[in-house]
């Protein structure tokens, strides 16, 4: 990793009275012109106590996302990648350019409340062995998103396959706690990282193109002795699915990304067993979604299609 996190940095708009230095915010975009302006405007007021240094990393968008970000932030604050290298690579490109005690990773379709980054930094200050803090995330309808999860195991994937996690069995997801609590992992749509933890753990794993890189990174934080905090008293809005016009074509449940996760953290389990487990689960969930469509749930049609994409991709080498 670049040593940029170790170098003093005074971002534009920082406040002399900031308690512990600024917050660097990394926003990775891909075809995000419809939402990036709104996100950046809210980020400007997200750390009034500490100040915020916003960096946009654009993954070779063709819709003008980078130009829009440059018009709002200035050319020096936007990193344009020549190809779409995925979310993890985008975050890493941002990490290589910032130097701050706190580093936010923010989806372009997120809306951050005033002080939303300061309050997460306050939580990290109160918990010195916490490497990451994440807010309660709600959708456009005001309902909490599933943004807290359990580390994948064969048993949990089995429960997910048979929809038993909907009945309370431990599966992929965990309940959002009622107060600040250490959890397994939190969604990468809204993170605040401690720079010290980033230096210790290193960059995100770029072999995950999209999905599971957040689960992987939280697992590595835990393995290195850092905790991951869910901070439910801080609430961010996530207008999910609007960050990229390609979202609807993404494989459900992370697609093949779980193969990489199991290979890294459960190397004793044969890949074919993991494939069979995932395929069975996705076929069951596709059938369930199709059944819901017949009973009038039109939204399930798109989800069923995403499971079809996941099944198709898992069959490829």
C-alpha positions in Angstrom: 0.0 0.0 0.0 1.1 3.6 -0.6 2.5 5.4 2.4 0.1 8.3 1.7 -1.9 7.4 4.8 1.3 8.2 6.8 1.9 11.7 5.4 0.4 14.9 6.8 -2.4 16.1 4.7 -4.6 19.3 5.0 -7.6 18.9 2.8 -9.5 21.9 1.4 -12.3 22.8 3.8 -10.7 21.3 6.9 -11.3 23.0 10.2 -8.4 24.3 12.4 -10.4 23.3 15.4 -10.9 19.7 14.2 -10.4 17.3 17.2 -8.4 14.5 15.6 -7.8 15.5 12.0 -10.0 15.2 9.0 -12.1 12.5 7.5 -11.2 11.3 4.0 -14.2 10.1 2.1 -13.8 7.7 -0.9 -16.7 7.4 -3.3 -16.3 4.8 -6.1 -18.5 5.5 -9.2 -19.5 3.5 -12.2 -22.2 5.0 -14.4 -23.4 7.0 -11.4 -24.1 10.4 -12.9 -27.8 10.3 -11.7 -26.8 10.2 -8.0 -23.2 11.3 -7.5 -24.1 15.0 -7.2 -26.5 14.4 -4.4 -24.1 12.2 -2.5 -21.2 14.7 -2.8 -23.4 17.5 -1.6 -24.4 15.6 1.6 -20.8 14.6 2.2 -19.7 18.2 2.4 -21.6 18.6 5.7 -20.9 15.1 7.0 -18.0 16.1 9.2 -18.4 19.7 10.4 -16.2 19.1 13.4 -13.3 17.4 11.7 -13.6 18.5 8.1 -13.8 16.2 5.1 -11.6 15.5 2.1 -13.7 13.9 -0.6 -12.1 11.7 -3.4 -14.1 10.2 -6.2 -12.7 7.2 -8.0 -14.4 6.6 -11.3 -14.3 3.1 -12.9 -14.3 4.2 -16.5 -17.9 5.5 -16.6 -19.3 6.5 -19.9 -22.2 8.6 -18.6 -20.2 11.7 -17.4 -19.9 10.6 -13.7 -16.2 11.7 -13.6 -16.9 15.1 -15.3 -19.8 15.8 -12.9 -17.6 15.0 -9.9 -14.8 17.2 -11.2 -17.2 20.1 -11.6 -18.3 19.8 -8.0 -14.9 19.0 -6.3 -12.2 20.0 -8.7 -10.1 17.9 -11.0 -7.5 17.0 -8.4 -10.1 15.3 -6.2 -11.2 12.8 -8.9 -9.2 9.7 -9.9 -10.2 8.3 -13.3 -9.3 4.6 -13.9 -8.8 3.5 -17.4 -11.0 0.4 -17.1 -13.7 -0.8 -14.8 -11.6 -2.7 -12.2 -14.3 -3.3 -9.7 -15.3 -1.9 -6.3 -12.3 -3.1 -4.3 -9.8 -1.8 -6.8 -11.6 1.6 -6.8 -11.4 1.8 -3.0 -7.7 0.8 -3.1 -7.0 3.6 -5.6 -8.6 6.0 -3.2 -6.7 4.7 -0.2 -3.4 5.2 -2.0 -4.2 8.9 -2.4 -5.5 9.9 1.1 -3.9 10.7 4.4 -6.3 11.0 7.3 -7.0 9.3 10.7 -10.4 8.3 9.5 -11.4 7.0 6.0 -14.9 6.7 4.8 -16.1 4.4 2.0 -19.4 5.7 0.7 -21.6 4.4 -2.1 -22.5 7.0 -4.7 -26.2 6.3 -4.0 -25.8 7.0 -0.3 -27.1 10.2 1.4 -25.1 11.1 4.5 -26.8 13.2 7.2 -25.1 16.3 8.6 -22.5 15.1 11.1 -22.9 11.5 10.0 -19.1 11.0 9.6 -18.2 12.9 12.8 -20.6 10.7 14.8 -19.0 7.5 13.5 -15.6 8.8 14.2 -16.8 9.6 17.8 -17.8 5.9 18.1 -14.3 4.8 16.9 -12.7 7.1 19.4 -14.7 5.5 22.2 -13.6 2.0 21.1 -9.9 2.1 20.4 -9.7 -1.5 19.2 -12.5 -0.9 16.6 -11.1 -0.7 13.1 -14.4 0.0 11.3 -17.8 1.6 12.2 -20.9 1.5 10.1 -24.3 3.3 10.5 -27.8 1.9 10.4 -28.7 1.9 6.7 -32.2 2.5 5.5 -33.7 2.4 2.1 -35.7 5.1 0.2 -38.9 3.7 1.9 -37.4 4.3 5.4 -37.0 0.6 6.1 -33.7 -0.8 7.5 -31.6 -2.6 5.0 -29.9 -5.9 5.7 -26.5 -4.3 6.3 -25.2 -6.5 9.1 -24.2 -10.1 8.5 -22.5 -13.3 9.8 -19.4 -14.8 8.3 -20.2 -17.4 5.8 -20.0 -21.1 6.7 -21.4 -24.2 5.0 -24.1 -24.4 7.7 -25.2 -20.8 7.3 -25.3 -21.1 3.5 -27.5 -24.3 4.0 -29.9 -22.3 6.2 -29.9 -19.5 3.6 -30.6 -22.1 0.8 -33.7 -23.4 2.5 -35.0 -19.9 3.5 -34.5 -20.9 7.1 -32.8 -17.6 7.9 -36.2 -16.0 7.4 -37.4 -18.1 10.4 -34.6 -17.0 12.7 -31.9 -19.7 11.9 -28.4 -18.2 11.6 -27.8 -17.6 7.9 -26.2 -14.8 6.0 -27.7 -11.9 8.0 -27.7 -10.8 11.6 -30.2 -8.5 13.4 -29.3 -4.9 13.5 -28.4 -4.3 17.2 -30.2 -1.7 19.3 -26.9 -0.1 20.5 -23.3 0.0 19.5 -22.2 -3.6 19.1 -19.3 -5.6 17.7 -20.6 -7.7 14.7 -19.1 -10.0 12.1 -19.4 -7.8 9.1 -21.2 -4.7 7.8 -22.1 -3.7 4.2 -19.4 -1.8 2.3 -22.0 0.8 1.2 -21.2 2.9 4.3 -18.0 2.4 6.2 -15.7 4.5 8.4 -12.3 3.0 8.8 -9.5 3.8 11.3 -6.4 4.5 9.3 -4.3 2.6 11.8 -6.3 -0.5 11.1 -6.0 0.0 7.3 -2.2 0.2 7.7 -2.3 -3.0 9.7 -4.6 -5.1 7.5 -3.7 -3.7 4.0 -5.9 -3.0 1.0 -9.1 -4.7 -0.1 -8.8 -7.9 -2.1 -9.2 -7.0 -5.7 -9.9 -10.5 -6.8 -13.5 -9.8 -5.7 -14.8 -7.7 -8.6 -18.0 -6.9 -6.8 -19.6 -8.2 -3.6 -18.0 -10.1 -0.7 -15.1 -7.8 -0.6 -16.7 -6.2 2.4 -17.2 -9.5 4.1 -13.6 -10.5 3.4 -12.2 -7.2 4.7 -14.2 -7.4 7.9 -13.0 -11.0 8.4 -9.4 -9.8 8.0 -9.9 -7.0 10.5 -11.2 -9.5 13.0 -8.4 -11.9 12.3 -5.9 -9.0 13.0 -7.5 -8.2 16.3 -9.7 -5.3 15.3 -13.5 -5.2 15.9 -16.2 -4.1 13.5 -18.9 -1.9 15.0 -22.5 -1.4 14.1 -23.6 2.0 15.2 -27.4 2.1 14.9 -27.9 5.5 16.4 -26.3 7.0 13.3 -28.6 6.5 10.2 -27.7 6.9 6.6 -30.0 6.7 3.6 -29.1 4.2 0.8 -31.1 4.6 -2.4 -30.1 1.1 -3.2 -29.7 0.1 -6.9 -29.4 3.6 -8.2 -25.6 3.9 -7.9 -25.1 2.2 -11.3 -27.5 1.6 -14.2 -25.9 -1.9 -14.4 -27.0 -3.0 -10.9 -30.0 -4.9 -12.2 -27.7 -7.2 -14.2 -25.6 -8.3 -11.2 -25.8 -11.8 -10.0 -27.7 -12.4 -6.8 -26.1 -13.2 -3.5 -22.7 -12.1 -4.7 -22.5 -14.6 -7.5 -19.1 -16.4 -7.7 -17.5 -14.2 -5.1 -18.3 -16.7 -2.3 -16.1 -19.3 -4.1 -13.2 -16.9 -3.4 -14.2 -16.4 0.2 -14.5 -20.1 1.0 -11.2 -20.8 -0.8 -9.5 -18.2 1.4 -11.1 -18.8 4.8 -12.3 -22.4 4.5 -9.6 -24.0 2.4 -10.4 -27.5 3.6 -13.8 -27.5 1.9 -13.6 -28.7 -1.8 -14.7 -26.1 -4.3 -17.2 -28.5 -5.9 -19.0 -28.8 -2.5 -19.3 -25.0 -2.3 -20.6 -24.8 -5.9 -23.2 -27.5 -5.2 -24.3 -25.7 -2.0 -24.7 -22.4 -3.8 -26.4 -23.8 -6.8 -29.0 -25.6 -4.7 -29.7 -22.4 -2.7 -30.0 -20.2 -5.8 -32.3 -22.6 -7.6 -34.6 -22.8 -4.5 -34.6 -19.0 -4.1 -35.2 -18.5 -7.9 -38.2 -20.8 -7.6 -39.5 -19.0 -4.5 -39.2 -15.6 -6.3 -41.0 -16.9 -9.3 -43.8 -18.2 -7.1 -44.1 -14.8 -5.5 -44.5 -13.2 -8.9 -47.5 -15.5 -9.6 -49.0 -14.2 -6.4 -48.6 -10.6 -7.4 -45.2 -9.6 -6.2 -43.9 -8.0 -9.4 -40.6 -6.9 -7.8 -39.6 -10.5 -7.4 -39.2 -11.0 -11.2 -36.0 -8.9 -11.2 -34.7 -10.8 -8.3 -35.4 -14.2 -10.0 -33.5 -13.0 -13.0 -30.5 -12.1 -10.9 -30.6 -15.6 -9.5 -30.6 -17.0 -13.0 -27.6 -14.9 -13.8 -25.8 -16.2 -10.7 -26.6 -19.8 -11.7 -25.3 -19.2 -15.2 -22.1 -17.6 -14.0 -21.4 -20.3 -11.5 -21.4 -22.9 -14.3 -18.6 -21.1 -16.1 -14.9 -21.8 -15.4 
